[in-house]
């Protein structure tokens, strides 16, 4: 996060969401989680970037989405058709993606940039 011209470390949040798109569908079993995330947004402020790591995307090597306008990856199945129409036009950050790839490589891992743009 940036405060003025000074860069500060932001907190790391981890939460197992479960249920694919159910939190977006108003599912009663996810009300507490949705409430928690809404409170966190007002407490933490607006970050410069958000890094999402998915355990649902299996590749032989780590993949880093690096496009300027990445499309949403629907890493779930068996839900109502309207859940596959959900859009989240979050901007990508190719410079940050390249830095992440460099850090992975520095740890003796091989990473591939995956530029998946939305149409």
C-alpha positions in Angstrom: 0.0 0.0 0.0 1.2 3.5 -0.6 0.6 6.3 1.9 1.7 9.5 0.4 5.0 8.7 -1.3 6.0 6.1 1.2 5.4 2.4 0.5 4.2 0.4 3.5 3.7 -3.4 3.9 0.0 -4.4 3.7 -1.5 -7.2 5.8 -1.8 -10.6 4.3 -5.3 -12.1 4.4 -6.0 -15.8 3.9 -9.4 -17.3 3.9 -10.8 -20.5 2.5 -13.9 -19.4 0.8 -15.6 -22.7 -0.2 -18.7 -22.9 -2.3 -17.5 -21.3 -5.6 -19.8 -18.4 -6.4 -22.2 -19.0 -3.4 -21.0 -15.8 -1.5 -22.0 -13.8 -4.5 -25.4 -15.5 -4.7 -26.5 -14.4 -1.2 -26.0 -17.9 0.3 -27.0 -17.9 4.0 -24.0 -20.1 4.8 -21.6 -17.4 3.6 -23.2 -14.4 5.3 -20.5 -14.2 8.1 -17.7 -14.4 5.6 -19.2 -11.7 3.3 -19.7 -9.5 6.4 -16.1 -10.1 7.5 -14.8 -9.1 4.0 -16.9 -5.9 4.0 -15.5 -4.9 7.4 -11.9 -5.6 6.3 -12.3 -3.4 3.2 -13.2 -0.4 5.5 -10.4 -1.3 8.0 -7.6 -2.0 5.6 -8.2 0.7 3.0 -7.6 0.4 -0.7 -4.5 -1.6 -1.6 -2.3 -0.9 -4.6 -2.7 -4.5 -5.8 -4.3 -7.8 -4.8 -2.5 -11.1 -5.3 -4.8 -14.1 -5.5 -3.3 -17.6 -5.3 -5.7 -20.3 -6.4 -5.3 -23.9 -5.4 -7.9 -24.9 -8.0 -5.6 -24.2 -11.0 -3.3 -27.1 -11.5 -0.3 -26.8 -13.7 3.2 -28.4 -13.7 4.7 -25.0 -13.2 3.3 -21.9 -11.3 1.3 -19.7 -13.7 1.1 -16.0 -13.2 -1.6 -14.1 -15.0 0.1 -11.1 -16.5 -2.4 -9.3 -18.8 -3.6 -5.8 -18.4 -7.3 -6.9 -18.5 -7.4 -10.5 -17.3 -10.6 -12.4 -17.7 -12.3 -14.1 -14.8 -11.4 -17.8 -14.4 -14.4 -19.8 -13.4 -12.6 -22.5 -11.4 -15.9 -24.2 -10.3 -18.5 -26.3 -11.9 -22.1 -27.5 -11.3 -23.6 -24.1 -10.4 -26.5 -22.3 -12.1 -25.7 -20.9 -15.5 -25.9 -17.3 -14.3 -22.9 -17.9 -12.1 -20.8 -18.3 -15.3 -21.8 -14.9 -16.4 -20.4 -13.1 -13.4 -17.8 -10.5 -14.4 -15.1 -8.8 -12.3 -13.3 -6.3 -14.5 -10.3 -5.9 -12.2 -7.2 -4.4 -13.9 -4.1 -6.5 -14.2 -0.6 -5.3 -13.4 1.9 -6.7 -15.9 4.8 -5.0 -14.1 3.9 -6.6 -10.7 3.3 -10.0 -12.5 6.8 -9.9 -13.9 8.2 -9.1 -10.5 6.3 -12.1 -9.1 7.7 -14.4 -11.8 11.2 -13.1 -11.0 10.7 -13.9 -7.3 9.5 -17.4 -8.1 12.5 -18.0 -10.4 14.9 -16.6 -7.7 13.5 -19.4 -5.4 14.7 -22.0 -8.0 11.2 -22.5 -9.4 10.1 -22.0 -13.0 7.1 -19.8 -13.6 5.3 -19.0 -16.8 3.5 -15.8 -17.6 -0.1 -16.5 -18.6 -1.6 -13.5 -20.4 -5.4 -14.2 -20.5 -7.2 -11.1 -21.6 -10.9 -10.6 -21.4 -12.7 -9.9 -24.6 
